[in-house]
Amino acid sequence: MKVNVSLYNSETSDLAIMVDLLRASTTITIALNNFNRVIPVNTIESAFELKEKYHAILAGEKKIIKIDGFDVSNSPYEIQDYTDDTLILKSTNGTKVLENLGKNEKTKILIGSAINAKAVAQTALNMADEEIDIVMAGRHGKFTIEDCLGAGIIINEMIKLAIEEDIDLELTEFAQVAKMISSDYLIAKDLINSSNSADILRDLDYIEDIKICTLVNKVDTVPIYRNNEITKLEK
């Protein structure tokens, strides 16, 4: 099984895992405990249209700031206080990556983060045929350390599972780098906490979000993106 790490987009027609550690991947994963589905959007206008159509909750941010008129920010901590059928989510980076990945109808798309790393790693190994591409959302198409660390945490879980299940993994150079920098969780957590994104979140009093986003293997929810919406993959 080939394991790769990409930035913003993917060329795979097999299986992709979108990672936006701070915060969309974590928000989506937490939200699916209280919502039946999450619909990602990339414009404020489409978010309000879907809110009217589905009587949905709106969550979203633009450059980390909560959007006026939305119920809640793109916040895994705040979203725990909401329960409904449908959540509409707009984020600066993660929802755009999902839109890009969704253009290839053959690609199976999961959402991964530190908080569901083992669960998404196991599901990816089960669902992929030949290749798993972990796609870092980044920021405005550029590399972010926290998404690389999130990818690496998932890869390290894959390696442990592959040993147990006698699966041969072939890590690309990008995947090897992500694996190495996240092999020590305490160091990885410190790196996430010292990232530019975490600094901005702290300045805006989203400290609880950072705490949640750095938890590892706390939930077994695996979000899957298909038909323009995200649902919890049934076991």
C-alpha positions in Angstrom: 0.0 0.0 0.0 1.5 3.3 -1.1 1.1 6.2 1.4 1.7 9.7 0.3 1.3 13.2 1.7 0.1 16.1 -0.6 -0.7 19.8 -0.1 -4.1 21.2 -0.9 -5.0 18.8 -3.7 -4.4 15.2 -4.8 -3.9 13.2 -8.0 -5.1 10.0 -6.5 -8.2 8.2 -7.8 -8.1 5.8 -4.8 -8.4 7.1 -1.3 -7.7 10.6 0.1 -7.7 11.8 3.7 -8.2 15.6 4.2 -6.3 17.0 7.2 -7.1 20.5 8.5 -5.9 20.0 12.1 -6.6 23.6 13.2 -9.6 23.4 12.9 -12.0 22.1 10.2 -11.1 18.3 10.4 -11.5 18.3 14.2 -14.7 20.4 14.1 -16.3 18.0 11.5 -15.3 15.0 13.5 -16.7 16.4 16.8 -19.9 17.7 15.1 -20.9 14.3 13.8 -21.5 13.3 17.4 -24.5 15.7 17.4 -25.4 16.2 13.7 -26.4 13.7 11.1 -24.5 15.4 8.4 -22.1 18.3 7.7 -22.4 20.2 4.4 -19.2 22.1 3.5 -19.5 25.3 1.5 -17.1 27.9 0.3 -19.2 31.0 0.0 -21.2 32.8 2.6 -24.1 33.2 0.2 -24.5 29.4 -0.3 -24.3 28.9 3.4 -27.3 31.2 4.1 -29.2 29.6 1.2 -28.7 26.1 2.6 -29.6 27.3 6.1 -33.0 28.3 4.8 -33.4 25.1 2.8 -32.5 22.7 5.6 -33.2 24.9 8.7 -29.6 24.2 9.6 -27.0 25.5 12.0 -24.3 27.6 10.5 -20.7 27.3 11.5 -17.9 29.1 9.9 -15.0 31.5 9.8 -13.1 33.7 7.4 -9.4 34.0 8.3 -10.3 32.5 11.7 -12.9 35.2 12.6 -16.5 34.0 13.0 -18.7 35.1 10.2 -21.4 37.6 11.0 -24.8 36.0 11.1 -23.4 32.5 11.7 -24.4 30.6 14.8 -20.9 29.5 15.7 -17.3 29.7 14.5 -15.4 26.8 12.9 -14.8 25.6 16.5 -14.7 22.1 17.8 -15.2 23.3 21.3 -18.2 25.6 20.6 -19.9 23.1 18.3 -20.4 20.7 21.2 -23.2 22.9 22.4 -25.3 22.4 19.3 -27.4 19.5 18.1 -29.4 19.3 14.9 -29.9 17.3 11.7 -27.6 19.4 9.5 -24.6 21.6 10.0 -23.4 24.0 7.3 -19.7 24.6 7.6 -17.5 27.2 5.9 -13.8 27.3 6.6 -10.9 29.2 5.1 -9.0 26.1 3.9 -10.5 22.7 4.7 -13.8 23.1 2.8 -12.0 24.3 -0.3 -9.8 21.2 -0.2 -12.9 19.0 0.0 -14.4 20.7 -3.0 -11.2 20.1 -5.0 -11.0 16.4 -4.0 -14.6 15.9 -4.8 -14.0 16.8 -8.5 -12.6 13.3 -9.0 -15.7 11.1 -8.6 -13.6 8.0 -8.2 -11.7 9.2 -5.1 -12.9 8.0 -1.7 -12.6 10.9 0.7 -12.2 10.7 4.5 -11.6 13.4 7.0 -8.8 12.9 9.5 -7.2 14.6 12.4 -5.3 13.8 15.6 -8.5 13.1 17.5 -9.5 10.2 15.2 -6.1 9.2 13.9 -6.3 5.5 14.6 -9.9 5.1 13.5 -9.3 6.9 10.2 -6.0 5.0 9.6 -7.8 1.7 10.1 -10.6 2.7 7.8 -8.2 3.9 5.1 -6.3 0.7 5.2 -9.6 -1.2 4.8 -11.0 0.9 2.0 -8.0 1.7 -0.2 -7.0 -0.5 -3.0 -3.4 0.6 -3.7 -2.9 4.2 -2.5 -3.7 6.5 0.4 -3.0 10.2 -0.1 -3.1 12.3 3.0 -4.0 15.8 1.8 -2.9 18.7 4.0 -5.2 21.7 3.8 -2.5 24.2 4.6 -3.3 27.9 4.7 -4.2 29.6 1.4 -2.5 26.8 -0.5 0.7 27.0 1.6 2.3 24.5 4.0 1.5 24.6 7.7 3.4 22.6 10.3 0.2 21.5 12.1 -1.3 19.7 9.1 2.0 17.9 8.4 2.0 16.8 12.0 -1.6 15.7 11.7 -0.7 13.7 8.7 2.2 12.2 10.5 0.2 11.1 13.5 -2.2 9.3 11.2 0.7 7.6 9.3 2.3 6.4 12.6 -1.1 4.8 13.5 -1.1 3.2 10.0 2.3 1.8 10.5 1.3 0.1 13.8 -1.8 -1.3 12.3 0.0 -2.5 9.2 2.5 -4.4 11.4 -0.4 -6.1 13.3 -2.2 -7.0 10.0 0.8 -7.9 7.9 0.2 -5.1 5.4 3.2 -3.8 3.4 3.4 0.0 3.4 5.4 2.1 0.9 5.9 5.6 2.3 6.8 8.4 -0.2 9.5 10.8 0.9 6.8 13.3 2.0 5.1 10.7 4.1 8.4 9.7 5.7 9.1 13.3 6.7 5.6 13.6 8.2 6.1 10.3 10.1 9.4 11.3 11.5 8.5 14.8 12.8 5.4 13.4 14.6 6.8 10.1 16.0 7.2 11.7 19.4 3.7 12.9 20.4 4.9 15.3 23.1 7.2 17.0 20.6 4.5 17.0 18.0 2.0 18.6 20.4 4.6 21.3 21.3 5.1 22.0 17.6 1.4 22.3 17.0 1.1 24.7 20.0 3.9 26.8 18.7 2.5 27.0 15.1 1.4 30.3 13.6 -2.2 29.1 13.4 -2.2 28.2 17.1 -0.8 31.7 18.0 -3.6 33.3 16.1 -6.2 31.1 17.8 -4.8 32.0 21.2 -4.9 35.7 20.4 -8.6 35.3 19.6 -9.3 33.3 22.8 -9.8 29.9 21.1 -7.5 28.1 23.6 -10.0 25.3 24.2 -10.0 24.6 20.4 -6.2 24.1 20.5 -6.6 21.7 23.4 -9.2 19.6 21.6 -7.3 19.6 18.3 -4.1 18.2 19.9 -5.9 15.2 21.5 -5.0 11.9 20.0 -7.3 8.9 19.4 -10.1 10.2 21.6 -13.0 9.3 19.2 -13.6 6.6 16.7 -15.7 8.7 14.3 -14.6 8.6 10.7 -16.2 11.3 8.5 -16.6 10.5 4.8 -17.3 13.1 2.1 -19.6 12.0 -0.7 -22.3 13.6 -2.7 -21.3 17.1 -1.4 -21.9 16.2 2.2 -20.1 14.6 5.1 -21.6 11.8 7.2 -20.3 9.4 9.8 -19.0 6.2 8.2 -21.0 3.3 9.6 -19.0 0.4 10.9 
